[in-house]
Amino acid sequence: MNIEQRGYVSIINIVLVSITIALIAWFGFTITRTPCNQQLHYRIGELDNRFELSQDQFTSVLLDAENIWEQPTGLDLFVYDPEAEFTVNLVFDERQANFLEKQALERDIDTGAEDFKKVEEEFLSKKSVYDTDVANLTQEINYWNSQGGAPAEEFERLESERMRINGLASELNILAKRYNALADELNIRIEEFNLDVGRIFDQGEYTGEEINIYQFETTKDLRVVLAHEFGHALTIDHLNNPQSIMYHLMQEQDLDSPHLTQEDVDALHQVCANKNNFFTQLFDGSN
């Protein structure tokens, strides 16, 4: 090989080294942010006091949400770091406002059910008395009719009893209307309440730079929402198992003792494997 050829080869080597360095720089963020080789440092950002949750309480729930991913996988994936750039926020908007309205509706349903039960008990009690009195009066009237008529004094007593029973019937009719109105109102409220079954996970949002939580019912509920958004921060998409943390609905997850399903674990391992394989192939001279 002559000098000119050697110079040509050197130029090619320099170009290849430059391309390699450029690729490392281009994909550097991805390499350092994979869930398998570097922890996600985060801190609490916005914490709207209308959620009635203190910073210490929120921190505790965040650590619980971390543990849902870390305990079964043995990976140290998240770090609560007050100096971190990545933030987790509680943002109050119409979703939490609607939930608070729903809570008020639930209380109304409970109150309505109590009122309904009281009216029902009163109605049934008075109806029982009414039915007995009507039966007794009918029996007496039939008796005196069989005797050719009641004496004047007895007739006045029977007439007075008839008027009393008619008054009781009017009370029953009023109670029946109230009973039916309460039943209708209660059914409407229950129907409105049940519309929220199987909520889509729009309570939270992972943007790439932060996690925003917009609505939760209890700290148990919040823990699962945070775990779901942490999953997205790990670049895991939605899964098909309704019990999975990464299912698109909050419906069949165990809120009391939330845990990863095998699908959740497999998805995390797959994310790690895909990224590791990509860079292995990129710099493997045999490919």
C-alpha positions, 0 to 999 in steps of 0.5 A: 500500500502506497502513501496515498492509499494509507492516507485514504484509509486514515481519513476513513478511520477518522470519519468512522470515529467521528460518526461513532462519537456523534451517535453516542452524543445523539443517543446519550440521553436515551442511554443515561435515561433507560430504566435499567441503568440509571434511576429517575430522580424526582421531587415534589413540584406543585402541591395544591392545598385543595387536595388536603394532602401535606407534603409529608403525606404526599412523599409517603405515598410516592415512596409506596408507589416506587416500591410497587415497581422496585420490590418485585423486580429488585431494581432501584428505579426511583429516587426522591431528590429535593434537588431533582429537575423532574417533578411530580405535581398535584394539579387541581382542575375540573377532574378533582372538582368533579370528584368532590361533586361526586362525593357530595352526591354520594352523601346525598344518596346516603341521606336520601336512602335513610329518608327513604327507609324512614318513609317506607317504614312509616308507610308500611306501619300505617298501611298495616293499621289501615288494612286491619281497620278496613277489615274490621269495619267491613266485617261490622258493616256486613254483620249489621246489614245481615241484621237489617241495619244498624241502630242509630248509635251504632251507625254513627260509630261506624260512620265515624270509623269510616271517616277515620279510615278514609283520613288514614287512606289520605295519609297513606296516599301522601306517603306513597307519593313521597315514597315514589318521589324519593325512590325516583330521586335515589335511582337517578343519583345512583345512576349518575354515581355509577357512571364513574365505574371503570375510570380511564387513567386520565387522573394523571399524566406523564409528559417526559419532564414531569408527572401531573396528578389531577384527581384521586379519591383516597391515598390508596387510589393516589398510590396506584395512579402514581405507580401507573405514571411511574410506569409510563416514566419507565417507557412502558405502554398500556397492557391488556390485563385488567389487573395490571398497574399499566392497564388503561382503566383503574378498575380491577387493580388491588387498591388495598395491596397494589402489586405488579402482575406478571405482564407488568414485570415482563413489560419492564424487562422487555423495555430494558432488553430492547434498549440494551439490544439496540445499543449492543447491535449498534456497536457490534462489528459483526452486524 
